[in-house]
Amino acid sequence: MANSTLVTEFFLEVFAETWELRVLLSVLFLLVYLGSLLGNLIIIIVTTVDHKLNTPMYFFLRNLSILDMGYVSVTAPNACINSFTNHRNISVAGCATQVFLFSFSASVEIQFLTIMAQDRYVAICKPLLYPMIMNHQFCVQMTLASLLTSLILASVHTFKTFQLSFCQSNVVPHFFCDIPSLLRLSCSDTFNNKLLLLLSAIGLSGSCFTFIAISYVRILSTVLKVPVKGERGKAFSTCVPHIIVVNLFFCSGAYVYFKPPTISEIVEDMTLSVFYTIVPPFLNPIIYSLRNKQIKEAVKKVIFRFFIVE
């Protein structure tokens, strides 16, 4: 892989040139990062300790929280360190590792969000069939299938990207190594790489987004038929935030990855990237779990058990 490139390291961009603004953004990213870790860690602990939460919904919430802790750790800590220290260089091997981990995490995130949309659809629209459809075996199989699919896609994308020659520049126009930014630096023919990205987007991201959209349309249409206004409001307050986060994740990612390079603005790309790299892991615990009464009760039990009793 190292022999296929004329550069030995890359240099990442920073959000701002002035040190004061870099420090401010670094502190902001650090707080969001720590909040993401704390929120997701709480979900993992309570869904593991409380046996009442041993249901498919919380099984996927736990998996999503584990994934989000890794997902946000791929980009946020390095971005904070770079802004604080102005240490912008990253080795080719380190860049390849970041591309692989980010591609893997993003792919699994997309599929987990899709599975969770299906879980909510079955629970609301087909409650009598829920135990049969969303059984434990199905949940485990879907999780393993998501991991395997993402592993294959991330491996192929990483291998194809670092087969290219990078001889034009070694300054990556981004705060982390991602495929579109690296393709712009290559002096090789990148048609096959772009085609692979497009096919992946249509095959995985496009189909998952369509499935999620259809699931929530059916959920909302079912909720509208509920005669009790209070129950309808509760369902809407749960579904709408999910839809907002999913749209932020998909739309910002699609814009950055597939817009024409002729209209590229580095700051704009980096700002939009925050909405699919750092924001979802921070908001997911709040939207999916911490607004849930069962999760709140479980958190109180855990705090009482481990702190007050001692």
C-alpha positions as CSV (number, residue, x, y, z in Angstrom):
1,M,0.0,0.0,0.0
2,A,2.9,2.4,0.8
3,N,4.6,1.6,-2.5
4,S,1.5,2.8,-4.4
5,T,1.8,6.4,-3.3
6,L,4.4,9.1,-3.6
7,V,3.7,10.7,-0.2
8,T,4.6,9.2,3.2
9,E,2.2,11.3,5.2
10,F,-0.8,13.6,4.9
11,F,-1.7,16.9,6.5
12,L,-5.2,17.5,7.7
13,E,-7.1,20.8,7.5
14,V,-8.2,22.7,10.6
15,F,-11.5,24.7,11.0
16,A,-9.8,28.0,11.6
17,E,-6.4,29.6,11.2
18,T,-6.6,31.7,14.4
19,W,-5.5,29.9,17.6
20,E,-8.3,31.3,19.7
21,L,-11.1,30.1,17.4
22,R,-9.4,26.7,17.1
23,V,-9.3,26.3,20.9
24,L,-13.0,27.3,21.1
25,L,-14.0,24.7,18.5
26,S,-11.8,22.1,20.1
27,V,-13.5,22.7,23.5
28,L,-16.9,22.5,21.9
29,F,-16.0,19.2,20.1
30,L,-14.5,17.8,23.3
31,L,-17.6,18.6,25.3
32,V,-19.8,17.0,22.6
33,Y,-17.5,14.0,22.4
34,L,-17.5,13.5,26.2
35,G,-21.3,13.9,26.2
36,S,-21.6,11.3,23.5
37,L,-19.4,8.8,25.5
38,L,-21.4,9.5,28.7
39,G,-24.8,9.2,27.2
40,N,-24.1,6.0,25.2
41,L,-22.3,4.5,28.2
42,I,-25.4,5.1,30.4
43,I,-27.5,3.3,27.8
44,I,-25.1,0.3,27.6
45,I,-25.0,0.0,31.4
46,V,-28.7,0.2,32.1
47,T,-29.8,-2.0,29.2
48,T,-27.3,-4.6,30.4
49,V,-28.0,-4.5,34.1
50,D,-31.8,-4.1,34.1
51,H,-33.3,-7.4,32.9
52,K,-36.7,-5.7,32.2
53,L,-35.0,-4.1,29.2
54,N,-34.2,-7.4,27.7
55,T,-36.3,-6.7,24.6
56,P,-35.4,-6.3,20.9
57,M,-35.8,-2.6,21.1
58,Y,-33.2,-2.2,23.8
59,F,-31.0,-4.9,22.3
60,F,-30.6,-2.6,19.2
61,L,-30.3,0.5,21.4
62,R,-27.4,-1.1,23.2
63,N,-25.7,-2.1,20.0
64,L,-26.2,1.4,18.6
65,S,-24.7,2.9,21.7
66,I,-21.7,0.6,21.5
67,L,-21.3,1.5,17.8
68,D,-21.7,5.3,18.4
69,M,-18.9,5.3,21.1
70,G,-16.5,3.9,18.5
71,Y,-18.0,5.9,15.6
72,V,-17.4,9.3,17.3
73,S,-14.0,8.2,18.6
74,V,-12.7,7.7,15.0
75,T,-12.8,11.5,14.2
76,A,-13.5,13.7,17.2
77,P,-10.5,13.1,19.5
78,N,-8.0,13.5,16.6
79,A,-9.8,16.7,15.5
80,C,-9.5,18.1,19.0
81,I,-5.9,17.3,19.3
82,N,-5.1,18.7,15.9
83,S,-6.8,22.0,16.7
84,F,-5.2,22.3,20.2
85,T,-1.6,21.5,19.1
86,N,-1.7,22.4,15.4
87,H,-0.3,18.9,14.9
88,R,-1.9,18.2,11.5
89,N,0.2,15.4,10.0
90,I,-1.1,11.8,9.8
91,S,0.8,8.8,8.3
92,V,-0.5,7.0,5.3
93,A,-1.2,3.9,7.4
94,G,-3.0,6.1,10.0
95,C,-5.1,7.7,7.3
96,A,-6.0,4.3,5.8
97,T,-7.0,3.1,9.3
98,Q,-9.2,6.1,9.8
99,V,-10.8,5.6,6.4
100,F,-11.5,1.9,7.2
101,L,-12.9,2.6,10.7
102,F,-15.0,5.5,9.5
103,S,-16.5,3.6,6.5
104,F,-17.2,0.6,8.7
105,S,-18.8,2.6,11.5
106,A,-20.9,4.7,9.1
107,S,-22.1,1.6,7.2
108,V,-23.1,-0.2,10.4
109,E,-24.8,3.0,11.7
110,I,-27.0,3.2,8.5
111,Q,-28.0,-0.4,8.9
112,F,-28.7,-0.2,12.6
113,L,-31.0,2.8,12.1
114,T,-32.8,0.9,9.4
115,I,-33.3,-2.2,11.7
116,M,-34.5,0.1,14.5
117,A,-37.0,1.7,12.1
118,Q,-38.3,-1.8,11.3
119,D,-38.5,-2.6,15.0
120,R,-40.7,0.5,15.6
121,Y,-42.8,-0.2,12.6
122,V,-43.6,-3.8,13.7
123,A,-44.2,-2.7,17.3
124,I,-46.7,0.0,16.3
125,C,-48.3,-1.3,13.1
126,K,-48.2,-5.1,13.8
127,P,-48.1,-5.5,17.6
128,L,-49.6,-9.0,17.7
129,L,-46.8,-10.3,15.3
130,Y,-44.0,-8.5,17.2
131,P,-42.8,-11.5,19.3
132,M,-42.7,-13.7,16.2
133,I,-41.0,-11.2,13.8
134,M,-38.6,-9.5,16.2
135,N,-37.4,-12.7,18.0
136,H,-33.9,-13.0,19.5
137,Q,-32.5,-15.1,16.7
138,F,-33.6,-12.5,14.1
139,C,-32.0,-9.7,16.0
140,V,-28.7,-11.5,16.3
141,Q,-28.7,-12.4,12.6
142,M,-29.5,-8.9,11.5
143,T,-26.7,-7.5,13.7
144,L,-24.2,-10.0,12.4
145,A,-25.3,-9.4,8.8
146,S,-24.8,-5.6,9.3
147,L,-21.3,-6.1,10.7
148,L,-20.3,-8.5,8.0
149,T,-21.7,-6.3,5.2
150,S,-20.0,-3.2,6.6
151,L,-16.7,-5.1,7.0
152,I,-16.7,-6.1,3.4
153,L,-17.6,-2.6,2.1
154,A,-15.1,-0.8,4.3
155,S,-12.3,-3.2,3.3
156,V,-13.1,-2.8,-0.4
157,H,-13.3,1.0,-0.3
158,T,-10.1,1.3,1.7
159,F,-8.2,-1.0,-0.5
160,K,-9.4,0.7,-3.7
161,T,-8.6,4.2,-2.3
162,F,-5.1,3.4,-1.2
163,Q,-4.2,1.7,-4.5
164,L,-4.2,5.1,-6.0
165,S,-1.2,7.3,-6.4
166,F,-1.2,10.6,-4.4
167,C,1.3,12.9,-6.1
168,Q,-0.5,16.2,-6.5
169,S,-0.7,17.3,-2.9
170,N,-0.6,15.7,0.6
171,V,-2.9,18.3,2.2
172,V,-6.3,16.6,2.9
173,P,-9.0,19.3,2.7
174,H,-10.8,17.9,5.7
175,F,-10.4,17.4,9.5
176,F,-10.2,13.7,9.0
177,C,-9.3,11.2,6.2
178,D,-12.3,10.4,4.1
179,I,-12.6,9.0,0.7
180,P,-13.9,12.0,-1.3
181,S,-11.1,14.2,0.0
182,L,-8.5,11.6,-0.8
183,L,-9.9,11.1,-4.3
184,R,-9.3,14.8,-5.0
185,L,-5.6,14.5,-4.2
186,S,-5.0,11.5,-6.5
187,C,-3.3,11.8,-9.8
188,S,-4.6,8.3,-10.8
189,D,-7.9,7.6,-12.7
190,T,-10.5,7.7,-9.9
191,F,-13.5,6.7,-12.1
192,N,-13.7,3.2,-10.7
193,N,-13.6,4.5,-7.1
194,K,-16.3,7.0,-7.8
195,L,-18.4,4.4,-9.4
196,L,-17.9,2.1,-6.4
197,L,-19.0,4.9,-4.1
198,L,-22.1,5.5,-6.2
199,L,-23.1,1.8,-6.3
200,S,-22.6,1.6,-2.5
201,A,-24.7,4.7,-2.0
202,I,-27.5,3.3,-4.2
203,G,-27.3,-0.2,-2.9
204,L,-26.9,0.4,0.8
205,S,-27.6,4.0,1.7
206,G,-30.4,4.5,-0.8
207,S,-32.2,1.3,0.0
208,C,-31.9,1.9,3.8
209,F,-33.1,5.5,3.5
210,T,-36.1,4.4,1.4
211,F,-36.9,1.6,3.9
212,I,-36.7,4.0,6.9
213,A,-38.9,6.6,5.1
214,I,-41.5,4.0,4.2
215,S,-41.4,2.6,7.8
216,Y,-42.0,6.1,9.4
217,V,-44.7,7.0,6.8
218,R,-46.6,3.8,7.8
219,I,-46.0,4.5,11.5
220,L,-47.3,8.0,11.3
221,S,-50.3,6.9,9.2
222,T,-51.1,4.3,11.9
223,V,-50.6,6.9,14.7
224,L,-53.1,9.3,13.0
225,K,-55.8,6.7,13.3
226,V,-55.4,6.5,17.1
227,P,-58.4,8.2,18.7
228,V,-56.7,9.4,21.8
229,K,-54.9,12.8,21.2
230,G,-52.5,12.2,24.0
231,E,-51.2,9.0,22.6
232,R,-50.9,10.5,19.2
233,G,-48.8,13.4,20.6
234,K,-46.6,11.0,22.4
235,A,-46.0,8.9,19.3
236,F,-45.3,12.0,17.2
237,S,-42.8,13.4,19.8
238,T,-40.9,10.1,19.6
239,C,-41.0,9.6,15.8
240,V,-40.2,13.2,14.7
241,P,-36.8,13.5,16.4
242,H,-35.8,10.1,15.0
243,I,-36.7,11.4,11.5
244,I,-34.7,14.6,12.0
245,V,-31.5,12.8,13.1
246,V,-31.8,10.3,10.2
247,N,-32.3,13.1,7.7
248,L,-29.3,15.0,9.1
249,F,-27.2,11.9,8.9
250,F,-28.2,10.9,5.3
251,C,-28.6,14.3,3.7
252,S,-25.3,15.9,5.0
253,G,-23.4,12.7,4.1
254,A,-24.9,12.5,0.6
255,Y,-24.1,16.2,-0.1
256,V,-20.5,16.0,1.0
257,Y,-19.8,12.7,-0.7
258,F,-21.6,13.2,-4.0
259,K,-21.6,16.9,-4.9
260,P,-19.5,18.0,-7.9
261,P,-15.9,18.9,-6.9
262,T,-16.2,22.1,-8.8
263,I,-18.4,23.7,-6.1
264,S,-16.3,22.4,-3.2
265,E,-15.8,24.7,-0.2
266,I,-13.5,23.2,2.5
267,V,-15.1,25.0,5.5
268,E,-18.6,24.1,4.2
269,D,-17.7,20.4,3.7
270,M,-16.1,20.2,7.2
271,T,-19.1,21.9,8.8
272,L,-21.6,19.6,7.1
273,S,-19.4,16.6,8.0
274,V,-20.0,17.3,11.7
275,F,-23.7,16.5,11.1
276,Y,-22.9,12.9,10.1
277,T,-19.8,12.2,12.2
278,I,-20.2,13.9,15.6
279,V,-23.8,15.0,16.0
280,P,-25.6,11.7,15.6
281,P,-23.7,9.8,18.4
282,F,-24.4,12.8,20.6
283,L,-28.1,13.0,19.9
284,N,-29.0,9.3,19.6
285,P,-28.9,8.6,23.4
286,I,-31.1,11.7,24.0
287,I,-33.6,11.0,21.3
288,Y,-33.8,7.2,21.4
289,S,-33.3,6.5,25.1
290,L,-33.0,9.3,27.6
291,R,-36.5,10.6,26.8
292,N,-37.8,7.0,27.5
293,K,-39.5,6.5,30.9
294,Q,-38.2,2.9,31.2
295,I,-34.7,4.1,30.6
296,K,-35.1,6.9,33.2
297,E,-36.4,4.4,35.8
298,A,-33.5,2.0,35.0
299,V,-31.0,4.8,35.4
300,K,-32.4,5.7,38.8
301,K,-32.2,2.0,39.8
302,V,-28.6,1.7,38.7
303,I,-27.6,4.9,40.5
304,F,-29.4,3.8,43.7
305,R,-27.8,0.3,43.5
306,F,-24.2,1.4,42.9
307,F,-23.9,4.7,44.7
308,I,-26.6,5.2,47.4
309,V,-26.4,1.7,48.8
310,E,-22.6,1.9,49.1
